[in-house]
């Protein structure tokens, strides 16, 4: 059977694929250290679980409004107002089945054949494929590790053409862990306003910050900027709720309405029970995220310190999220017993086979120089995994 052309434009998510491989190996009794998973290893807080249980017991298990329940929309409106000073009506909020679903709804509503979307690289793997799935063209804006992966105004300007519809902003970022300062965001906003671009601001890691870093939503830079920004967020990362699948968007009413109409014909509403749990998460304060970030900080420092001691590896200290993104160019063109390392993909395959350590190669993120490791795992696993990596790398010649 001939499939639609769009199916051939994309590849499965490499992070999910590698994680699945690691889990399959573990099911066979192989002791795999998983540095590939992009989710907190903490359990969902009890008050959130209790809210879900109460929803089940009370019979809140039916369809809801396809765009999300008013109670959750109100919690999102209040959260954005209290934390960032952003004012939205409930009609400007859409609740979806995770932030990835939110982004896909937006791509469906916004772009089509002939349109371009600027994506700063390195980038989260799904940005590019979601643009491709909707017949548009991703335009990669290369950023420099030596400059903290910041977006320069001149570089952005050079990427914009009459076909450009939007730019994606991800701060704190996956996979780099980099955050954008005010000057960087102001430069992006100035170009977007002048060139009539929509800003897609993915803020899913906003609460996972270190060393005094402060999250700044680009939508706070003025009413004119907010009017052309869609803020994307969710409860997955900050509240250890990845499996609950609740994300949301806040933005211009016409864009949100179009996204909601599309969602009504695809998934209908997000899970009713998860929506009640998300209300509890957003109303419950920041005690849990702060506790989690404190532990992530310990792991971050340990992992980066160990990585920088490995020959041929260098790793900058991330200021947000929970990923290390070490540069491994010093390991390329090295040999092992059955072959050679010519790319991060080769290195990831070697580490999985030789050391039983799962990492994600940099190529799907737009980098031929890096691998990504998550430190959202125990200190014990980090120590054992880095020991194994050190031993495996010592065998390269």
Backbone torsions as a table, in degrees:
resi	resn	phi	psi	omega
1	UNK	NA	134.9	178.5
2	UNK	-80.4	124.6	180.0
3	UNK	-90.4	162.6	176.2
4	UNK	-61.8	145.5	-177.5
5	UNK	-58.4	-32.8	-176.6
6	UNK	-62.3	-28.7	-178.6
7	UNK	-65.8	-26.3	-180.0
8	UNK	-88.2	-4.1	-178.0
9	UNK	-84.1	-15.1	-170.8
10	UNK	-124.4	167.8	175.0
11	UNK	-125.8	157.8	176.8
12	UNK	-59.7	152.6	178.3
13	UNK	-55.9	120.6	-178.0
14	UNK	-66.8	-32.4	179.2
15	UNK	-66.4	-43.3	178.3
16	UNK	-67.5	-37.0	-179.8
17	UNK	-65.3	-45.8	-179.4
18	UNK	-68.0	-39.6	177.1
19	UNK	-61.6	-41.7	178.6
20	UNK	-63.4	-39.7	177.7
21	UNK	-62.9	-43.8	179.4
22	UNK	-62.0	-41.2	179.5
23	UNK	-67.8	-36.3	178.3
24	UNK	-65.5	-39.9	177.2
25	UNK	-64.4	-42.2	179.2
26	UNK	-62.6	-36.6	178.9
27	UNK	-65.5	-22.1	177.6
28	UNK	-88.5	4.6	178.9
29	UNK	91.2	6.9	178.8
30	UNK	-85.0	131.7	-178.8
31	UNK	-82.5	92.1	-177.8
32	UNK	-99.5	133.4	171.4
33	UNK	-92.6	118.1	-173.7
34	UNK	-98.7	103.6	172.2
35	UNK	-101.8	12.1	-175.4
36	UNK	-94.1	-29.6	-172.4
37	UNK	-64.9	133.6	178.5
38	UNK	-100.4	53.8	179.1
39	UNK	-147.1	147.9	176.9
40	UNK	-60.0	143.7	177.1
41	UNK	-89.5	0.2	177.1
42	UNK	-75.3	153.0	175.4
43	UNK	-80.6	152.4	174.5
44	UNK	-60.3	133.8	-178.5
45	UNK	-56.9	146.7	-176.5
46	UNK	-56.8	-44.6	-179.3
47	UNK	-58.3	-32.0	178.2
48	UNK	-70.9	-43.3	175.9
49	UNK	-60.5	-41.3	-179.1
50	UNK	-63.6	-37.2	177.4
51	UNK	-64.1	-38.6	177.7
52	UNK	-66.6	-42.8	178.3
53	UNK	-62.1	-41.2	178.9
54	UNK	-63.6	-36.5	177.7
55	UNK	-63.3	-41.7	178.9
56	UNK	-64.8	-48.2	-177.2
57	UNK	-62.7	-32.2	-178.2
58	UNK	-86.4	-1.2	178.2
59	UNK	85.1	18.6	179.1
60	UNK	-83.2	65.2	-172.1
61	UNK	-128.5	18.8	-177.3
62	UNK	-105.6	-178.2	174.0
63	UNK	-58.5	148.6	168.8
64	UNK	-118.2	-179.9	170.4
65	UNK	-53.7	137.5	-172.5
66	UNK	-62.6	-25.4	-178.3
67	UNK	-91.7	1.7	179.0
68	UNK	113.1	155.8	-177.4
69	UNK	-76.9	150.3	-179.2
70	UNK	-60.2	-36.0	-178.5
71	UNK	-61.2	-40.9	178.7
72	UNK	-73.8	-40.7	176.9
73	UNK	-59.0	-40.0	178.3
74	UNK	-64.1	-40.7	178.5
75	UNK	-63.3	-38.2	178.6
76	UNK	-68.3	-44.9	177.0
77	UNK	-57.5	-46.5	-179.0
78	UNK	-65.5	-39.4	178.9
79	UNK	-61.7	-47.6	-179.1
80	UNK	-66.2	-35.4	176.9
81	UNK	-68.3	-48.7	-175.2
82	UNK	-68.7	-39.7	-172.6
83	UNK	-91.2	-29.8	-175.5
84	UNK	-129.1	-1.4	179.6
85	UNK	71.9	18.6	-179.8
86	UNK	-91.0	133.4	-177.4
87	UNK	-109.4	121.3	177.5
88	UNK	-133.1	152.5	167.8
89	UNK	-89.9	160.7	178.6
90	UNK	-61.1	-27.6	178.4
91	UNK	-69.1	-11.5	178.4
92	UNK	-99.8	12.1	-178.4
93	UNK	-119.3	135.0	173.1
94	UNK	-127.4	127.9	175.4
95	UNK	-99.7	130.7	-176.1
96	UNK	-130.6	-178.6	-177.0
97	UNK	-86.8	65.7	-177.7
98	UNK	98.0	158.3	-180.0
99	UNK	-65.6	-30.8	176.7
100	UNK	-62.1	-42.7	177.2
101	UNK	-64.6	-39.3	176.2
102	UNK	-56.6	-48.5	-179.2
103	UNK	-64.1	-37.4	179.4
104	UNK	-68.0	-42.2	175.2
105	UNK	-56.0	-41.6	-178.7
106	UNK	-66.2	-43.1	178.1
107	UNK	-60.9	-40.9	178.8
108	UNK	-62.1	-40.4	-176.5
109	UNK	-77.1	-25.3	-167.0
110	UNK	-103.3	-43.1	-167.5
111	UNK	-117.7	157.3	177.9
112	UNK	-153.2	-176.7	-178.5
113	UNK	-55.3	133.5	-179.1
114	UNK	98.0	-16.4	178.4
115	UNK	-87.8	155.8	176.2
116	UNK	-125.8	146.8	176.2
117	UNK	-127.9	126.3	179.0
118	UNK	-82.3	127.2	-179.7
119	UNK	-124.8	111.2	176.5
120	UNK	-63.2	136.0	179.9
121	UNK	-112.7	141.4	3.0
122	UNK	-66.7	153.8	-172.0
123	UNK	-140.0	158.3	172.2
124	UNK	-64.8	136.2	-166.5
125	UNK	-58.3	-32.0	-172.9
126	UNK	-78.4	-17.6	-179.7
127	UNK	-56.8	-52.8	-175.5
128	UNK	-63.7	-46.1	-176.3
129	UNK	-67.2	-33.5	178.4
130	UNK	-67.3	-36.5	175.1
131	UNK	-64.1	-45.8	179.8
132	UNK	-62.5	-40.1	-180.0
133	UNK	-62.2	-22.5	-179.1
134	UNK	-106.5	25.6	168.4
135	UNK	71.0	7.8	179.5
136	UNK	-97.7	178.5	-174.3
137	UNK	-115.2	121.2	173.8
138	UNK	-78.5	133.0	177.2
139	UNK	-113.9	115.5	-173.5
140	UNK	-86.7	127.6	176.9
141	UNK	-101.1	106.5	-176.7
142	UNK	-72.1	132.0	175.1
143	UNK	-116.6	164.5	-173.5
144	UNK	-108.7	133.7	174.9
145	UNK	-59.0	-39.8	-177.6
146	UNK	-66.8	-16.3	179.2
147	UNK	-108.8	19.3	178.9
148	UNK	67.5	22.5	178.9
149	UNK	62.4	23.9	178.4
150	UNK	-70.9	152.4	176.8
151	UNK	-95.3	120.4	176.3
152	UNK	-85.5	148.0	179.5
153	UNK	-60.0	-41.3	-178.3
154	UNK	-65.2	-41.1	180.0
155	UNK	-65.8	-39.6	177.8
156	UNK	-65.0	-45.5	-179.9
157	UNK	-57.2	-38.3	-178.3
158	UNK	-67.9	-22.9	-179.5
159	UNK	-85.7	-18.7	-172.6
160	UNK	-84.0	132.1	175.9
161	UNK	-128.1	175.1	175.7
162	UNK	-60.2	-16.4	179.6
163	UNK	-88.6	-9.2	-174.1
164	UNK	-70.5	127.9	-177.3
165	UNK	-105.1	-32.0	-172.5
166	UNK	-159.1	164.8	169.6
167	UNK	-129.5	141.2	177.7
168	UNK	-97.8	130.5	177.5
169	UNK	-118.0	126.2	-178.3
170	UNK	-130.5	100.3	-178.9
171	UNK	-143.4	125.4	-8.5
172	UNK	-58.9	152.5	-169.2
173	UNK	-105.6	149.7	170.0
174	UNK	-112.3	120.2	22.1
175	UNK	-104.5	-3.1	-166.9
176	UNK	-80.3	-24.7	-173.0
177	UNK	75.2	9.2	-178.3
178	UNK	-79.8	152.3	174.9
179	UNK	-122.3	148.7	179.4
180	UNK	-93.4	132.0	176.8
181	UNK	-82.9	176.2	-175.3
182	UNK	-61.0	-42.1	-178.0
183	UNK	-62.0	-41.2	178.5
184	UNK	-62.8	-46.2	-179.5
185	UNK	-64.5	-38.7	178.3
186	UNK	-63.4	-38.1	177.5
187	UNK	-64.5	-43.2	177.7
188	UNK	-61.9	-44.9	-178.3
189	UNK	-63.3	-40.4	-178.9
190	UNK	-62.5	-44.0	179.1
191	UNK	-66.7	-41.9	-179.4
192	UNK	-61.5	-42.5	179.0
193	UNK	-65.7	-44.3	-176.1
194	UNK	-71.8	-31.2	-176.7
195	UNK	-104.7	9.7	174.2
196	UNK	59.9	53.4	179.4
197	UNK	-107.8	147.9	168.5
198	UNK	-84.4	138.4	176.4
199	UNK	-101.2	123.4	175.9
200	UNK	-103.0	107.4	-173.6
201	UNK	-105.0	101.1	180.0
202	UNK	-86.1	109.6	-172.9
203	UNK	-116.5	29.4	-173.1
204	UNK	-63.1	-25.0	-179.5
205	UNK	-101.5	19.3	-170.9
206	UNK	-57.2	-30.1	-176.4
207	UNK	-93.6	-1.5	-178.1
208	UNK	-106.5	85.9	-174.0
209	UNK	-133.0	154.3	-175.7
210	UNK	-134.4	164.6	172.2
211	UNK	56.5	35.1	177.3
212	UNK	78.5	6.4	178.0
213	UNK	-61.6	143.9	-177.2
214	UNK	-119.5	133.4	178.2
215	UNK	-78.9	130.4	175.2
216	UNK	-122.1	117.7	173.9
217	UNK	-79.0	131.1	-179.7
218	UNK	-61.2	-23.4	179.6
219	UNK	-67.3	-15.3	-179.5
220	UNK	-83.2	-0.4	-174.3
221	UNK	-83.0	9.4	177.0
222	UNK	140.3	157.4	-177.8
223	UNK	-62.7	-34.2	-179.7
224	UNK	-69.2	-33.6	177.0
225	UNK	-72.3	-45.2	179.1
226	UNK	-58.8	-33.8	-177.5
227	UNK	-68.6	-15.7	177.6
228	UNK	-124.6	27.7	178.1
229	UNK	-122.5	135.7	168.2
230	UNK	-108.5	115.0	177.1
231	UNK	-85.5	126.8	-180.0
232	UNK	-114.9	131.3	-178.8
233	UNK	-155.0	-173.1	179.6
234	UNK	179.7	-176.4	-177.2
235	UNK	-104.2	-1.9	-172.2
236	UNK	-58.9	-51.8	-171.4
237	UNK	-83.4	-46.3	-174.0
238	UNK	-69.6	-28.4	-174.6
239	UNK	-119.6	16.9	179.1
240	UNK	52.5	51.9	-175.7
241	UNK	-125.6	37.0	-175.1
242	UNK	-57.5	-40.3	-177.2
243	UNK	-78.4	-10.5	-179.2
244	UNK	-77.6	-22.5	174.3
245	UNK	57.7	65.5	173.2
246	UNK	-130.2	116.8	172.3
247	UNK	-127.3	171.2	179.2
248	UNK	-154.4	160.4	175.8
249	UNK	-127.4	146.9	172.9
250	UNK	-132.5	129.1	-177.2
251	UNK	-178.3	-164.2	-179.7
252	UNK	-56.5	139.0	-172.5
253	UNK	-60.1	-38.6	-177.7
254	UNK	-67.5	-36.0	178.5
255	UNK	-69.3	-45.6	-179.1
256	UNK	-63.3	-39.7	178.8
257	UNK	-62.4	-43.3	178.9
258	UNK	-63.7	-42.2	178.0
259	UNK	-62.3	-41.1	-179.7
260	UNK	-65.8	-39.0	178.4
261	UNK	-63.1	-41.8	178.5
262	UNK	-63.6	-45.0	-179.7
263	UNK	-61.5	-35.4	-177.9
264	UNK	-64.6	-21.3	179.9
265	UNK	-102.8	2.9	178.7
266	UNK	-117.1	-75.0	-177.1
267	UNK	-96.6	-14.0	-164.2
268	UNK	61.0	-140.2	-172.1
269	UNK	-81.2	152.7	167.2
270	UNK	-63.3	161.3	-176.6
271	UNK	-53.8	129.5	-177.0
272	UNK	-59.1	-43.6	-177.4
273	UNK	-65.6	-42.0	178.9
274	UNK	-64.9	-32.6	178.1
275	UNK	-64.6	-42.6	176.9
276	UNK	-63.0	-38.9	177.5
277	UNK	-64.3	-39.0	179.9
278	UNK	-65.8	-34.6	174.9
279	UNK	-59.1	-46.7	179.1
280	UNK	-61.6	-38.1	178.9
281	UNK	-63.6	-49.6	-175.6
282	UNK	-71.6	-27.5	179.2
283	UNK	-88.5	-7.8	-170.3
284	UNK	-88.5	-1.5	179.0
285	UNK	85.1	-177.2	-171.9
286	UNK	-105.8	12.5	-178.1
287	UNK	-59.1	-45.6	-178.6
288	UNK	-67.2	-50.8	178.0
289	UNK	-56.3	-38.4	-179.7
290	UNK	-66.3	-39.7	176.7
291	UNK	-63.3	-43.3	-179.3
292	UNK	-64.9	-43.3	-179.4
293	UNK	-64.5	-36.7	177.6
294	UNK	-59.7	-42.1	178.2
295	UNK	-72.1	-40.9	175.9
296	UNK	-57.2	-37.3	-179.1
297	UNK	-61.3	-42.8	177.1
298	UNK	-60.0	-46.0	-178.3
299	UNK	-67.1	-40.8	178.8
300	UNK	-55.8	-50.5	-177.3
301	UNK	-64.2	-40.4	179.3
302	UNK	-64.7	-48.4	-177.6
303	UNK	-63.2	-47.7	-177.5
304	UNK	-64.6	-40.3	177.8
305	UNK	-60.7	-45.1	179.9
306	UNK	-66.1	-42.3	179.7
307	UNK	-60.3	-40.5	-178.1
308	UNK	-70.7	-11.8	176.1
309	UNK	-90.2	-9.3	179.6
310	UNK	-79.4	130.2	177.8
311	UNK	-59.0	131.8	178.5
312	UNK	85.2	2.8	-177.5
313	UNK	-122.1	137.8	170.9
314	UNK	-135.9	142.1	-174.3
315	UNK	-142.3	122.5	175.5
316	UNK	-77.7	152.9	-179.8
317	UNK	-78.3	118.1	179.5
318	UNK	-71.0	147.4	179.2
319	UNK	-102.1	-3.0	178.8
320	UNK	-158.8	176.1	-178.2
321	UNK	63.1	-158.6	-180.0
322	UNK	-139.3	46.6	179.7
323	UNK	-128.3	141.5	165.3
324	UNK	-101.0	142.7	-175.2
325	UNK	-130.8	70.3	-174.2
326	UNK	-71.2	144.2	173.8
327	UNK	-81.7	125.2	-175.1
328	UNK	-118.8	22.2	-179.1
329	UNK	-62.3	-25.8	178.4
330	UNK	-69.4	-9.9	179.0
331	UNK	-102.5	-9.0	-177.1
332	UNK	-71.9	147.1	-177.5
333	UNK	70.3	16.0	170.6
334	UNK	-88.7	157.6	-175.1
335	UNK	-115.6	153.1	171.8
336	UNK	-131.4	-175.1	-170.0
337	UNK	-59.6	-32.0	-174.7
338	UNK	-117.0	7.7	-179.4
339	UNK	171.4	-153.7	-178.4
340	UNK	-138.3	163.1	178.9
341	UNK	-102.8	106.6	-180.0
342	UNK	-112.2	-4.2	-176.3
343	UNK	-159.4	163.6	173.1
344	UNK	-57.9	-32.8	177.4
345	UNK	-63.6	-42.2	175.5
346	UNK	-60.7	-42.8	-178.5
347	UNK	-63.9	-43.5	179.5
348	UNK	-62.0	-40.9	179.0
349	UNK	-65.5	-40.8	179.2
350	UNK	-63.7	-44.5	-178.6
351	UNK	-65.8	-36.8	179.6
352	UNK	-68.2	-40.8	-178.2
353	UNK	-77.1	-46.4	-172.8
354	UNK	-82.2	-36.9	-173.1
355	UNK	-113.4	-7.5	-174.3
356	UNK	55.7	44.1	176.3
357	UNK	-121.3	124.8	-179.4
358	UNK	-96.9	119.7	173.2
359	UNK	-128.2	167.6	-180.0
360	UNK	-108.1	126.9	177.9
361	UNK	-67.4	157.2	-174.6
362	UNK	-79.2	-20.0	-173.8
363	UNK	-56.4	-45.3	179.3
364	UNK	-64.0	-18.8	175.9
365	UNK	-89.5	0.2	-179.8
366	UNK	90.7	18.0	178.7
367	UNK	-128.2	124.6	174.9
368	UNK	-89.0	10.2	-172.4
369	UNK	-118.2	-6.4	-168.0
370	UNK	-130.7	165.3	163.0
371	UNK	-126.2	159.7	178.3
372	UNK	-115.6	133.2	174.9
373	UNK	-124.1	136.1	174.4
374	UNK	-94.4	133.3	173.1
375	UNK	-101.2	22.7	172.5
376	UNK	-84.5	57.0	178.3
377	UNK	-150.1	175.6	-172.5
378	UNK	-71.2	157.0	175.7
379	UNK	-60.9	-35.9	179.3
380	UNK	-63.7	-43.2	178.7
381	UNK	-66.5	-38.7	178.1
382	UNK	-61.4	-46.3	-179.8
383	UNK	-61.8	-47.2	-178.4
384	UNK	-67.3	-39.9	-179.6
385	UNK	-65.0	-42.3	179.2
386	UNK	-70.4	-33.3	173.6
387	UNK	-60.6	-44.9	180.0
388	UNK	-65.0	-41.6	178.4
389	UNK	-62.2	-44.2	179.7
390	UNK	-58.8	-43.5	179.7
391	UNK	-65.3	-43.5	-179.6
392	UNK	-65.2	-41.5	-178.8
393	UNK	-69.3	-28.1	178.7
394	UNK	-66.2	-16.7	-179.1
395	UNK	-87.3	-8.4	178.5
396	UNK	-76.7	144.6	-179.9
397	UNK	-123.7	NA	NA
